[in-house]
């Protein structure tokens, strides 16, 4: 899926428009991409912690 389609599907056109009024397009684009990268990394970290927690709890239940 091209980047333009992803932006539209996530309603980023409005965000980009607001940023473009204050800063240039490339800076706005990099900012938005970094924000979404940060969100994805945070979600992956939470998922990893939850997965490890489930494994730990399963191990405790199996020992009893």
PDB file with SEQRES, HELIX, SHEET and CRYST1 records, atoms N, CA, C and O in Angstrom:
SEQRES   1 A   64  UNK UNK UNK UNK UNK UNK UNK UNK UNK UNK UNK UNK UNK          
SEQRES   2 A   64  UNK UNK UNK UNK UNK UNK UNK UNK UNK UNK UNK UNK UNK          
SEQRES   3 A   64  UNK UNK UNK UNK UNK UNK UNK UNK UNK UNK UNK UNK UNK          
SEQRES   4 A   64  UNK UNK UNK UNK UNK UNK UNK UNK UNK UNK UNK UNK UNK          
SEQRES   5 A   64  UNK UNK UNK UNK UNK UNK UNK UNK UNK UNK UNK UNK              
HELIX    1 AA1 UNK A    3  UNK A    9  1                                   7    
HELIX    2 AA2 UNK A   12  UNK A   22  1                                  11    
HELIX    3 AA3 UNK A   25  UNK A   63  1                                  39    
CRYST1    1.000    1.000    1.000  90.00  90.00  90.00 P 1           1          
ATOM      1  N   UNK A   1       0.847  -1.176   0.000  1.00  0.00           N  
ATOM      2  CA  UNK A   1       0.000   0.000   0.000  1.00  0.00           C  
ATOM      3  C   UNK A   1       0.896   1.244   0.000  1.00  0.00           C  
ATOM      4  O   UNK A   1       1.753   1.382   0.874  1.00  0.00           O  
ATOM      5  N   UNK A   2       0.712   2.142  -0.961  1.00  0.00           N  
ATOM      6  CA  UNK A   2       1.528   3.361  -1.021  1.00  0.00           C  
ATOM      7  C   UNK A   2       1.307   4.250   0.196  1.00  0.00           C  
ATOM      8  O   UNK A   2       0.257   4.209   0.838  1.00  0.00           O  
ATOM      9  N   UNK A   3       2.314   5.046   0.493  1.00  0.00           N  
ATOM     10  CA  UNK A   3       2.270   5.921   1.668  1.00  0.00           C  
ATOM     11  C   UNK A   3       1.094   6.888   1.606  1.00  0.00           C  
ATOM     12  O   UNK A   3       0.485   7.180   2.635  1.00  0.00           O  
ATOM     13  N   UNK A   4       0.764   7.389   0.419  1.00  0.00           N  
ATOM     14  CA  UNK A   4      -0.363   8.323   0.296  1.00  0.00           C  
ATOM     15  C   UNK A   4      -1.677   7.676   0.705  1.00  0.00           C  
ATOM     16  O   UNK A   4      -2.507   8.323   1.343  1.00  0.00           O  
ATOM     17  N   UNK A   5      -1.884   6.409   0.350  1.00  0.00           N  
ATOM     18  CA  UNK A   5      -3.114   5.711   0.734  1.00  0.00           C  
ATOM     19  C   UNK A   5      -3.174   5.488   2.243  1.00  0.00           C  
ATOM     20  O   UNK A   5      -4.239   5.592   2.853  1.00  0.00           O  
ATOM     21  N   UNK A   6      -2.035   5.186   2.831  1.00  0.00           N  
ATOM     22  CA  UNK A   6      -1.987   4.986   4.280  1.00  0.00           C  
ATOM     23  C   UNK A   6      -2.359   6.283   4.994  1.00  0.00           C  
ATOM     24  O   UNK A   6      -3.128   6.276   5.955  1.00  0.00           O  
ATOM     25  N   UNK A   7      -1.810   7.389   4.515  1.00  0.00           N  
ATOM     26  CA  UNK A   7      -2.119   8.679   5.141  1.00  0.00           C  
ATOM     27  C   UNK A   7      -3.609   8.974   5.068  1.00  0.00           C  
ATOM     28  O   UNK A   7      -4.203   9.433   6.044  1.00  0.00           O  
ATOM     29  N   UNK A   8      -4.210   8.713   3.923  1.00  0.00           N  
ATOM     30  CA  UNK A   8      -5.647   8.978   3.788  1.00  0.00           C  
ATOM     31  C   UNK A   8      -6.457   8.054   4.680  1.00  0.00           C  
ATOM     32  O   UNK A   8      -7.425   8.481   5.310  1.00  0.00           O  
ATOM     33  N   UNK A   9      -6.063   6.795   4.734  1.00  0.00           N  
ATOM     34  CA  UNK A   9      -6.829   5.845   5.536  1.00  0.00           C  
ATOM     35  C   UNK A   9      -6.738   6.158   7.023  1.00  0.00           C  
ATOM     36  O   UNK A   9      -7.638   5.800   7.783  1.00  0.00           O  
ATOM     37  N   UNK A  10      -5.685   6.808   7.445  1.00  0.00           N  
ATOM     38  CA  UNK A  10      -5.517   7.161   8.857  1.00  0.00           C  
ATOM     39  C   UNK A  10      -5.922   8.605   9.146  1.00  0.00           C  
ATOM     40  O   UNK A  10      -5.661   9.126  10.230  1.00  0.00           O  
ATOM     41  N   UNK A  11      -6.560   9.244   8.167  1.00  0.00           N  
ATOM     42  CA  UNK A  11      -7.018  10.635   8.324  1.00  0.00           C  
ATOM     43  C   UNK A  11      -5.863  11.582   8.621  1.00  0.00           C  
ATOM     44  O   UNK A  11      -6.012  12.521   9.403  1.00  0.00           O  
ATOM     45  N   UNK A  12      -4.720  11.340   8.004  1.00  0.00           N  
ATOM     46  CA  UNK A  12      -3.565  12.191   8.259  1.00  0.00           C  
ATOM     47  C   UNK A  12      -3.542  13.429   7.382  1.00  0.00           C  
ATOM     48  O   UNK A  12      -2.752  14.341   7.628  1.00  0.00           O  
ATOM     49  N   UNK A  13      -4.388  13.481   6.367  1.00  0.00           N  
ATOM     50  CA  UNK A  13      -4.399  14.653   5.499  1.00  0.00           C  
ATOM     51  C   UNK A  13      -4.686  15.924   6.294  1.00  0.00           C  
ATOM     52  O   UNK A  13      -4.076  16.965   6.050  1.00  0.00           O  
ATOM     53  N   UNK A  14      -5.611  15.838   7.239  1.00  0.00           N  
ATOM     54  CA  UNK A  14      -5.934  17.001   8.057  1.00  0.00           C  
ATOM     55  C   UNK A  14      -4.750  17.408   8.925  1.00  0.00           C  
ATOM     56  O   UNK A  14      -4.459  18.595   9.072  1.00  0.00           O  
ATOM     57  N   UNK A  15      -4.073  16.428   9.495  1.00  0.00           N  
ATOM     58  CA  UNK A  15      -2.899  16.712  10.326  1.00  0.00           C  
ATOM     59  C   UNK A  15      -1.813  17.355   9.481  1.00  0.00           C  
ATOM     60  O   UNK A  15      -1.207  18.349   9.883  1.00  0.00           O  
ATOM     61  N   UNK A  16      -1.571  16.782   8.309  1.00  0.00           N  
ATOM     62  CA  UNK A  16      -0.542  17.321   7.421  1.00  0.00           C  
ATOM     63  C   UNK A  16      -0.889  18.756   7.022  1.00  0.00           C  
ATOM     64  O   UNK A  16      -0.003  19.609   6.970  1.00  0.00           O  
ATOM     65  N   UNK A  17      -2.147  19.032   6.743  1.00  0.00           N  
ATOM     66  CA  UNK A  17      -2.565  20.382   6.361  1.00  0.00           C  
ATOM     67  C   UNK A  17      -2.246  21.383   7.465  1.00  0.00           C  
ATOM     68  O   UNK A  17      -1.739  22.472   7.196  1.00  0.00           O  
ATOM     69  N   UNK A  18      -2.545  21.011   8.705  1.00  0.00           N  
ATOM     70  CA  UNK A  18      -2.275  21.913   9.823  1.00  0.00           C  
ATOM     71  C   UNK A  18      -0.782  22.154   9.994  1.00  0.00           C  
ATOM     72  O   UNK A  18      -0.357  23.283  10.240  1.00  0.00           O  
ATOM     73  N   UNK A  19       0.016  21.095   9.866  1.00  0.00           N  
ATOM     74  CA  UNK A  19       1.461  21.254   9.992  1.00  0.00           C  
ATOM     75  C   UNK A  19       2.043  22.077   8.850  1.00  0.00           C  
ATOM     76  O   UNK A  19       2.941  22.890   9.067  1.00  0.00           O  
ATOM     77  N   UNK A  20       1.541  21.874   7.643  1.00  0.00           N  
ATOM     78  CA  UNK A  20       2.054  22.592   6.480  1.00  0.00           C  
ATOM     79  C   UNK A  20       1.831  24.093   6.605  1.00  0.00           C  
ATOM     80  O   UNK A  20       2.587  24.879   6.034  1.00  0.00           O  
ATOM     81  N   UNK A  21       0.824  24.492   7.328  1.00  0.00           N  
ATOM     82  CA  UNK A  21       0.572  25.922   7.501  1.00  0.00           C  
ATOM     83  C   UNK A  21       1.654  26.566   8.367  1.00  0.00           C  
ATOM     84  O   UNK A  21       1.923  27.759   8.226  1.00  0.00           O  
ATOM     85  N   UNK A  22       2.273  25.801   9.253  1.00  0.00           N  
ATOM     86  CA  UNK A  22       3.290  26.342  10.157  1.00  0.00           C  
ATOM     87  C   UNK A  22       4.716  26.000   9.718  1.00  0.00           C  
ATOM     88  O   UNK A  22       5.625  26.815   9.874  1.00  0.00           O  
ATOM     89  N   UNK A  23       4.912  24.804   9.172  1.00  0.00           N  
ATOM     90  CA  UNK A  23       6.248  24.352   8.769  1.00  0.00           C  
ATOM     91  C   UNK A  23       6.162  23.741   7.378  1.00  0.00           C  
ATOM     92  O   UNK A  23       5.068  23.485   6.877  1.00  0.00           O  
ATOM     93  N   UNK A  24       7.308  23.509   6.755  1.00  0.00           N  
ATOM     94  CA  UNK A  24       7.286  22.974   5.393  1.00  0.00           C  
ATOM     95  C   UNK A  24       6.839  21.509   5.363  1.00  0.00           C  
ATOM     96  O   UNK A  24       6.801  20.837   6.394  1.00  0.00           O  
ATOM     97  N   UNK A  25       6.507  21.036   4.176  1.00  0.00           N  
ATOM     98  CA  UNK A  25       5.916  19.708   4.001  1.00  0.00           C  
ATOM     99  C   UNK A  25       6.847  18.594   4.469  1.00  0.00           C  
ATOM    100  O   UNK A  25       6.404  17.674   5.157  1.00  0.00           O  
ATOM    101  N   UNK A  26       8.130  18.659   4.108  1.00  0.00           N  
ATOM    102  CA  UNK A  26       9.068  17.578   4.464  1.00  0.00           C  
ATOM    103  C   UNK A  26       9.207  17.449   5.979  1.00  0.00           C  
ATOM    104  O   UNK A  26       9.239  16.336   6.504  1.00  0.00           O  
ATOM    105  N   UNK A  27       9.289  18.556   6.670  1.00  0.00           N  
ATOM    106  CA  UNK A  27       9.392  18.518   8.127  1.00  0.00           C  
ATOM    107  C   UNK A  27       8.129  17.922   8.736  1.00  0.00           C  
ATOM    108  O   UNK A  27       8.202  17.107   9.655  1.00  0.00           O  
ATOM    109  N   UNK A  28       6.981  18.328   8.226  1.00  0.00           N  
ATOM    110  CA  UNK A  28       5.712  17.791   8.721  1.00  0.00           C  
ATOM    111  C   UNK A  28       5.618  16.294   8.458  1.00  0.00           C  
ATOM    112  O   UNK A  28       5.182  15.533   9.322  1.00  0.00           O  
ATOM    113  N   UNK A  29       6.024  15.877   7.274  1.00  0.00           N  
ATOM    114  CA  UNK A  29       5.962  14.459   6.921  1.00  0.00           C  
ATOM    115  C   UNK A  29       6.860  13.630   7.833  1.00  0.00           C  
ATOM    116  O   UNK A  29       6.449  12.573   8.310  1.00  0.00           O  
ATOM    117  N   UNK A  30       8.080  14.099   8.079  1.00  0.00           N  
ATOM    118  CA  UNK A  30       8.998  13.373   8.968  1.00  0.00           C  
ATOM    119  C   UNK A  30       8.443  13.294  10.387  1.00  0.00           C  
ATOM    120  O   UNK A  30       8.543  12.256  11.040  1.00  0.00           O  
ATOM    121  N   UNK A  31       7.863  14.385  10.859  1.00  0.00           N  
ATOM    122  CA  UNK A  31       7.291  14.403  12.207  1.00  0.00           C  
ATOM    123  C   UNK A  31       6.177  13.370  12.347  1.00  0.00           C  
ATOM    124  O   UNK A  31       6.152  12.610  13.315  1.00  0.00           O  
ATOM    125  N   UNK A  32       5.262  13.341  11.388  1.00  0.00           N  
ATOM    126  CA  UNK A  32       4.139  12.405  11.441  1.00  0.00           C  
ATOM    127  C   UNK A  32       4.639  10.969  11.357  1.00  0.00           C  
ATOM    128  O   UNK A  32       4.156  10.107  12.092  1.00  0.00           O  
ATOM    129  N   UNK A  33       5.597  10.696  10.477  1.00  0.00           N  
ATOM    130  CA  UNK A  33       6.138   9.338  10.358  1.00  0.00           C  
ATOM    131  C   UNK A  33       6.813   8.904  11.654  1.00  0.00           C  
ATOM    132  O   UNK A  33       6.661   7.758  12.077  1.00  0.00           O  
ATOM    133  N   UNK A  34       7.552   9.803  12.284  1.00  0.00           N  
ATOM    134  CA  UNK A  34       8.217   9.459  13.551  1.00  0.00           C  
ATOM    135  C   UNK A  34       7.208   9.222  14.666  1.00  0.00           C  
ATOM    136  O   UNK A  34       7.396   8.331  15.494  1.00  0.00           O  
ATOM    137  N   UNK A  35       6.142  10.009  14.691  1.00  0.00           N  
ATOM    138  CA  UNK A  35       5.105   9.798  15.710  1.00  0.00           C  
ATOM    139  C   UNK A  35       4.474   8.421  15.569  1.00  0.00           C  
ATOM    140  O   UNK A  35       4.281   7.719  16.562  1.00  0.00           O  
ATOM    141  N   UNK A  36       4.152   8.032  14.334  1.00  0.00           N  
ATOM    142  CA  UNK A  36       3.550   6.721  14.134  1.00  0.00           C  
ATOM    143  C   UNK A  36       4.547   5.605  14.420  1.00  0.00           C  
ATOM    144  O   UNK A  36       4.164   4.547  14.921  1.00  0.00           O  
ATOM    145  N   UNK A  37       5.823   5.830  14.106  1.00  0.00           N  
ATOM    146  CA  UNK A  37       6.835   4.827  14.444  1.00  0.00           C  
ATOM    147  C   UNK A  37       6.912   4.651  15.951  1.00  0.00           C  
ATOM    148  O   UNK A  37       7.006   3.527  16.444  1.00  0.00           O  
ATOM    149  N   UNK A  38       6.872   5.751  16.682  1.00  0.00           N  
ATOM    150  CA  UNK A  38       6.917   5.686  18.143  1.00  0.00           C  
ATOM    151  C   UNK A  38       5.714   4.935  18.697  1.00  0.00           C  
ATOM    152  O   UNK A  38       5.854   4.126  19.614  1.00  0.00           O  
ATOM    153  N   UNK A  39       4.542   5.198  18.151  1.00  0.00           N  
ATOM    154  CA  UNK A  39       3.329   4.502  18.590  1.00  0.00           C  
ATOM    155  C   UNK A  39       3.455   3.010  18.328  1.00  0.00           C  
ATOM    156  O   UNK A  39       3.099   2.200  19.183  1.00  0.00           O  
ATOM    157  N   UNK A  40       3.955   2.641  17.161  1.00  0.00           N  
ATOM    158  CA  UNK A  40       4.113   1.223  16.820  1.00  0.00           C  
ATOM    159  C   UNK A  40       5.113   0.561  17.756  1.00  0.00           C  
ATOM    160  O   UNK A  40       4.865  -0.547  18.232  1.00  0.00           O  
ATOM    161  N   UNK A  41       6.249   1.222  18.033  1.00  0.00           N  
ATOM    162  CA  UNK A  41       7.235   0.649  18.949  1.00  0.00           C  
ATOM    163  C   UNK A  41       6.651   0.472  20.348  1.00  0.00           C  
ATOM    164  O   UNK A  41       6.915  -0.533  21.008  1.00  0.00           O  
ATOM    165  N   UNK A  42       5.864   1.439  20.802  1.00  0.00           N  
ATOM    166  CA  UNK A  42       5.232   1.322  22.122  1.00  0.00           C  
ATOM    167  C   UNK A  42       4.251   0.156  22.166  1.00  0.00           C  
ATOM    168  O   UNK A  42       4.217  -0.595  23.140  1.00  0.00           O  
ATOM    169  N   UNK A  43       3.457   0.006  21.115  1.00  0.00           N  
ATOM    170  CA  UNK A  43       2.515  -1.112  21.068  1.00  0.00           C  
ATOM    171  C   UNK A  43       3.242  -2.450  21.054  1.00  0.00           C  
ATOM    172  O   UNK A  43       2.808  -3.400  21.707  1.00  0.00           O  
ATOM    173  N   UNK A  44       4.340  -2.531  20.319  1.00  0.00           N  
ATOM    174  CA  UNK A  44       5.118  -3.769  20.296  1.00  0.00           C  
ATOM    175  C   UNK A  44       5.717  -4.066  21.668  1.00  0.00           C  
ATOM    176  O   UNK A  44       5.749  -5.220  22.095  1.00  0.00           O  
ATOM    177  N   UNK A  45       6.190  -3.035  22.356  1.00  0.00           N  
ATOM    178  CA  UNK A  45       6.754  -3.236  23.691  1.00  0.00           C  
ATOM    179  C   UNK A  45       5.684  -3.722  24.662  1.00  0.00           C  
ATOM    180  O   UNK A  45       5.932  -4.635  25.449  1.00  0.00           O  
ATOM    181  N   UNK A  46       4.505  -3.125  24.615  1.00  0.00           N  
ATOM    182  CA  UNK A  46       3.404  -3.550  25.484  1.00  0.00           C  
ATOM    183  C   UNK A  46       3.013  -4.988  25.176  1.00  0.00           C  
ATOM    184  O   UNK A  46       2.793  -5.785  26.089  1.00  0.00           O  
ATOM    185  N   UNK A  47       2.927  -5.320  23.895  1.00  0.00           N  
ATOM    186  CA  UNK A  47       2.587  -6.688  23.494  1.00  0.00           C  
ATOM    187  C   UNK A  47       3.624  -7.676  24.019  1.00  0.00           C  
ATOM    188  O   UNK A  47       3.271  -8.745  24.516  1.00  0.00           O  
ATOM    189  N   UNK A  48       4.902  -7.320  23.908  1.00  0.00           N  
ATOM    190  CA  UNK A  48       5.972  -8.201  24.374  1.00  0.00           C  
ATOM    191  C   UNK A  48       5.877  -8.420  25.881  1.00  0.00           C  
ATOM    192  O   UNK A  48       6.039  -9.545  26.355  1.00  0.00           O  
ATOM    193  N   UNK A  49       5.619  -7.362  26.632  1.00  0.00           N  
ATOM    194  CA  UNK A  49       5.489  -7.478  28.090  1.00  0.00           C  
ATOM    195  C   UNK A  49       4.285  -8.338  28.452  1.00  0.00           C  
ATOM    196  O   UNK A  49       4.366  -9.184  29.343  1.00  0.00           O  
ATOM    197  N   UNK A  50       3.171  -8.123  27.763  1.00  0.00           N  
ATOM    198  CA  UNK A  50       1.972  -8.919  28.045  1.00  0.00           C  
ATOM    199  C   UNK A  50       2.202 -10.389  27.722  1.00  0.00           C  
ATOM    200  O   UNK A  50       1.745 -11.269  28.452  1.00  0.00           O  
ATOM    201  N   UNK A  51       2.909 -10.653  26.632  1.00  0.00           N  
ATOM    202  CA  UNK A  51       3.186 -12.030  26.238  1.00  0.00           C  
ATOM    203  C   UNK A  51       4.069 -12.712  27.282  1.00  0.00           C  
ATOM    204  O   UNK A  51       3.831 -13.863  27.649  1.00  0.00           O  
ATOM    205  N   UNK A  52       5.095 -11.992  27.758  1.00  0.00           N  
ATOM    206  CA  UNK A  52       5.974 -12.553  28.787  1.00  0.00           C  
ATOM    207  C   UNK A  52       5.210 -12.767  30.089  1.00  0.00           C  
ATOM    208  O   UNK A  52       5.426 -13.764  30.778  1.00  0.00           O  
ATOM    209  N   UNK A  53       4.322 -11.839  30.428  1.00  0.00           N  
ATOM    210  CA  UNK A  53       3.525 -11.960  31.644  1.00  0.00           C  
ATOM    211  C   UNK A  53       2.615 -13.183  31.570  1.00  0.00           C  
ATOM    212  O   UNK A  53       2.463 -13.904  32.557  1.00  0.00           O  
ATOM    213  N   UNK A  54       2.018 -13.417  30.421  1.00  0.00           N  
ATOM    214  CA  UNK A  54       1.148 -14.591  30.254  1.00  0.00           C  
ATOM    215  C   UNK A  54       1.950 -15.879  30.390  1.00  0.00           C  
ATOM    216  O   UNK A  54       1.485 -16.845  30.994  1.00  0.00           O  
ATOM    217  N   UNK A  55       3.149 -15.889  29.830  1.00  0.00           N  
ATOM    218  CA  UNK A  55       3.998 -17.086  29.942  1.00  0.00           C  
ATOM    219  C   UNK A  55       4.385 -17.332  31.388  1.00  0.00           C  
ATOM    220  O   UNK A  55       4.397 -18.475  31.846  1.00  0.00           O  
ATOM    221  N   UNK A  56       4.705 -16.257  32.115  1.00  0.00           N  
ATOM    222  CA  UNK A  56       5.084 -16.381  33.522  1.00  0.00           C  
ATOM    223  C   UNK A  56       3.914 -16.914  34.339  1.00  0.00           C  
ATOM    224  O   UNK A  56       4.090 -17.806  35.169  1.00  0.00           O  
ATOM    225  N   UNK A  57       2.738 -16.378  34.111  1.00  0.00           N  
ATOM    226  CA  UNK A  57       1.560 -16.839  34.846  1.00  0.00           C  
ATOM    227  C   UNK A  57       1.233 -18.284  34.503  1.00  0.00           C  
ATOM    228  O   UNK A  57       0.812 -19.041  35.377  1.00  0.00           O  
ATOM    229  N   UNK A  58       1.416 -18.679  33.261  1.00  0.00           N  
ATOM    230  CA  UNK A  58       1.173 -20.069  32.871  1.00  0.00           C  
ATOM    231  C   UNK A  58       2.152 -20.994  33.571  1.00  0.00           C  
ATOM    232  O   UNK A  58       1.788 -22.094  33.987  1.00  0.00           O  
ATOM    233  N   UNK A  59       3.399 -20.545  33.701  1.00  0.00           N  
ATOM    234  CA  UNK A  59       4.403 -21.346  34.391  1.00  0.00           C  
ATOM    235  C   UNK A  59       4.078 -21.519  35.854  1.00  0.00           C  
ATOM    236  O   UNK A  59       4.287 -22.598  36.408  1.00  0.00           O  
ATOM    237  N   UNK A  60       3.574 -20.484  36.492  1.00  0.00           N  
ATOM    238  CA  UNK A  60       3.193 -20.558  37.907  1.00  0.00           C  
ATOM    239  C   UNK A  60       2.036 -21.531  38.088  1.00  0.00           C  
ATOM    240  O   UNK A  60       2.040 -22.328  39.026  1.00  0.00           O  
ATOM    241  N   UNK A  61       1.058 -21.475  37.213  1.00  0.00           N  
ATOM    242  CA  UNK A  61      -0.095 -22.371  37.326  1.00  0.00           C  
ATOM    243  C   UNK A  61       0.306 -23.821  37.079  1.00  0.00           C  
ATOM    244  O   UNK A  61      -0.248 -24.732  37.695  1.00  0.00           O  
ATOM    245  N   UNK A  62       1.256 -24.038  36.189  1.00  0.00           N  
ATOM    246  CA  UNK A  62       1.686 -25.406  35.894  1.00  0.00           C  
ATOM    247  C   UNK A  62       2.461 -26.010  37.057  1.00  0.00           C  
ATOM    248  O   UNK A  62       2.411 -27.224  37.260  1.00  0.00           O  
ATOM    249  N   UNK A  63       3.185 -25.182  37.834  1.00  0.00           N  
ATOM    250  CA  UNK A  63       3.966 -25.693  38.957  1.00  0.00           C  
ATOM    251  C   UNK A  63       3.071 -26.105  40.116  1.00  0.00           C  
ATOM    252  O   UNK A  63       3.436 -26.989  40.891  1.00  0.00           O  
ATOM    253  N   UNK A  64       1.916 -25.484  40.246  1.00  0.00           N  
ATOM    254  CA  UNK A  64       1.026 -25.796  41.372  1.00  0.00           C  
ATOM    255  C   UNK A  64       0.330 -27.052  41.087  1.00  0.00           C  
ATOM    256  O   UNK A  64      -0.474 -27.511  41.899  1.00  0.00           O  
TER     257      UNK A  64                                                      
END                                                                             
